[in-house]
Structures are given as structure tokens and as C-alpha cells.
Amino acid sequence: MNENNRLYDLSVLPDDVFTYCGDKFFQLVLTLVGSDIVEILKIQSINSTQSFINTKNALSIFQLNIPELSLIKERSCFKLSNGDFVTKIGIENGLKYLTSIIKLKQNEQQARMVGNTNIENRLYDLINRNPLLKSLFSWYDQQQQEEANGIDQRTFLSSLIDNITNNLPKSKNQYRYNDCVKRFAVCLYILGGKLTYEFIRLNIVGALP
């Protein structure tokens, strides 16, 4: 984990935070850093997450002599004897925190997207390199299309393949078998005998109990 990520709890920001605007955005800012910073952003029409992350310095407006800022300056700054204003450290830290946590959330989502793309590429490459996987993928795709068209293709073969693929990644003591496979196993044992049953069970791993 990145060292910066340890300093901030990114879970306070929802995954769709970059779509926030208007009241929804200001409510988030209010919750995280308080009403004074909300007012600083509002008066500059910084009314969305996207607008905020594209703002280099939301406090630079205090360098200007604007009458509309007088009330906000009184709450957010100290007035020096020479008439200059110095921003309160709490306001500066609040904006730094807000900027950092939103940018870290952005980096996290970008890294997740890259990771998902890498996984998709690996899966695509894996499927193309293995004829069995490629055939299974095509078969499952066909099954889903037929189910979407209202055609019930739930057969013993699909149950058996599902059972095998679900069991293969597990240790043998965690193998599980659906009812259809269990009934088939009983029939096979009765009709084929113990030797036939054991031969099939040992050679098709994960297929039979």
C-alpha cells in the first residue's frame, strides 16, 4: 500500500465522488472539512469534484481586494495591522486534506482500472493459449445466449462441467457436488459397478464424489 494512503481513510469518499456537483458536493465538503471551506468554494463557483481537483489554489482569491469576500475573510483569516490578511492554518490544512484525499481517491480508481485491464488481458491471453478453455468459453457463451432467448439448456452436461470447474481450484476435502451429479454417480455405481465408477472418478478429477 502506498505510504500516503495509510495517512487517509479513502473509504470516506464514495466511488462515484467524481460525479458529485452542487449540493451533493458541498454536503461532502461540509462533512469532511467544515462550513468555512464550503463558503470559500461556493463564492468561487467551485461546485463540483471535477472543478475542485482542477483548481490549483482555492485560497489565492484572498489576495484580491474584493468586497464580497469581506465576511469570508473575517472568518477564515487573521487581519494584520498593515491591513493584509493571513489565512488561518486550520483552513489551509482543511483544503490540503480535501485536495489530498480526493487526488488519492482518483489515483486509487485509476490503478484499479489499470489492474482490471491487466486481468482482462491475462484472461484473454490465457483463453487463447488453451484450446480447452477457448472451447469452454464458446460453449458457455452459447448457453447464455440460448438462455437469454428463453431456451432452457440446463442439461446434465452443463451440471457436470459446472461441478468440475467449481471443484478444480479447491482442495479435495472441499469438493462439493450438485444433486444432478450425485444422482448420476449413484446410477453409474449401480449400473457400471465399483471398478467402473472408481476408474471414472479417479480419471476425471472433481467430477464424482
N, C-alpha and C positions, 0 to 999 in steps of 0.2 A: 504494500500500500504506500502511496506517495506520502512523504512526511507532512506536507501541507494538509492533506485530507484528514490526518489524525487530529489536527487542531480545530476542525469544524465538523459539526454534525450535519452532513448533507441531507439527512432524512427530513429535515425541517422544510426542505423545498420539494414540492411535488414534481413528478417527471414532466408535467405539462406547464411548468412555470414560465417557459419562454413564449407561451401563448397569452400570458396574463396582460391585461390592459385595463385602464380606467379604475373603477372602484375595487375590482378584484386585485389589481396590482398594488394599489395604495393600502388595502387592508393587509396584504402580506408585509409590506414595508412597515406598517404600523406595528404589526405583531413582532417583527424582528428587531426594529431599531427605534421605534417611537414616533410620536406625532410631529416633533420638530423637523425631522428629516422628511417626513411626508410633505410638510408645508414647503420646504426648500425645493422639493421635486415638483410639486404642483404648480408653484408660481412660474416655473420654467417650462411647463407643459411636458415634463419628462413623465409620461403617463403610461408607460409600458416597460416590460422587462427588456425588450429589444432596444428601446430608446435609451434605457438606463445603461446597458452594457456598452453602448456606442458613445456614451458621454465621458469625456476624458476627465473632467474635474467639475463636479456639480457645485463646488464651493467658489469657483472663480467669479461667480456673479457678485459676490460680496466685495469685490474690488471696485465695483462700479457704484457711482452715487445715484441710486435710483430711489425716488420717494416711496414707491410701492414696497420696497424692501425694509423700510424702517422698523416695522413691528417684528419681522422675522429676525432682523439683525439684533434687536434688543434681546430676544430670547436665545439666540444661537451664538452671539458674540459678546466679547468684552469691548467697551469703548475706551480707548486710551485718551490721555489728557490732550494729545495733539489732534484728536478727532478721528484717528484711524480706528479700525475695528480688527480684533483678533478673534478668530473662530475658537469656540470652546473645544477643548480636547475631546470631550465626550461626543460631540457632533462629528469631529474628524474621524474618531475611532469607529463610530457607528457606520459612517459611509464607507470606510475602509473594509469593515466587516461585511457589509452588504455587497460591496464590489467583489471581494474575495470569494465569498460563498457562492455567488451566482456564477462567477467565472469557473470556479472549481466544479460546479454542477454541469456547466457547459462542457468542460474537459472530460468529465466522467461519462456524459452521454456520447460524446464523440468517440471516446475509447471503446465504449460498449458497441457502438455501431461498427467500428473497425473490427472488433472482436467477432461480432456476429457475421460480418462479411468473410472473415478468415475461416470461420467454422463452415459457412456455406460453401466456400471454395474447396475446403478439405473434403467435405462430404461429396461434392460434385466429382472431385478427382477420384475419391475412393470408389464411388459407384461406377465410374467409367473404367476403372482399372480392374474391376471384378465382375466378370460376366454373370455370376450368380446374383450379386446384388443388383445389377442392372436389370436382370430379368424379373427379380422380385419387385423392384421399384415399378417397372412397367405393369406387372400383374396387379399390384396394389392400386396403381393409378387407374387401371381399367375397372377394378372392382368399385372404386369410389365413384367413378363416372356412371356406372350402371346403377349404383345405389341412389345417386343424385337424380337419375331418371326414373326412379321408382321401381327398379328391377331388383328383387331380393336375391342376392348371390351368396348368401351365407351358407356355405357348404361345409362338409367335413374337412375338405382340403384346406379351406381358409382357417378353420378352427385349429387344425394340426399345425399349420405354418405359424399362426399366431402363438400357439403354445411353445413351439420350438424357439422362435425368435425372442420370446419373453424369458425363456429359461436360460438360453445360452450365456448371457452376461453374468449369471448368478452362480454361486457355488451350488454343488449338487444337493446339499441339505436344505437349500431354499427353493428348489424346483417346485412349481405348482402346476396343476393340470386342470383344465376346464372339464365340465361334465360330459361334453361330447367325446373328448379324448378318453375319459375314464370308461365310458360305455364301450367304446371301440376296443380298449385294452382288455376288458372282460370278454368280449366276443372273440377277440384274437386268441386269448389264452384257452378258451373253451374249444374253439374250432381247430386251432393250429397246434395246441399242446404247449407244454412248458419250454421245450427246446426252441421251437419256432419263435415263441414270444421273447425269450431271452436273447436270441440271435438278433432280432429286430431292435429290441430295446438297447442293446449294447452298441449297435452299429449306427443307430440314428439317435444321437445324443440329445437328451431333453425332450424326446417325443413321447415316451411312455413312462408311466410310473413303475 
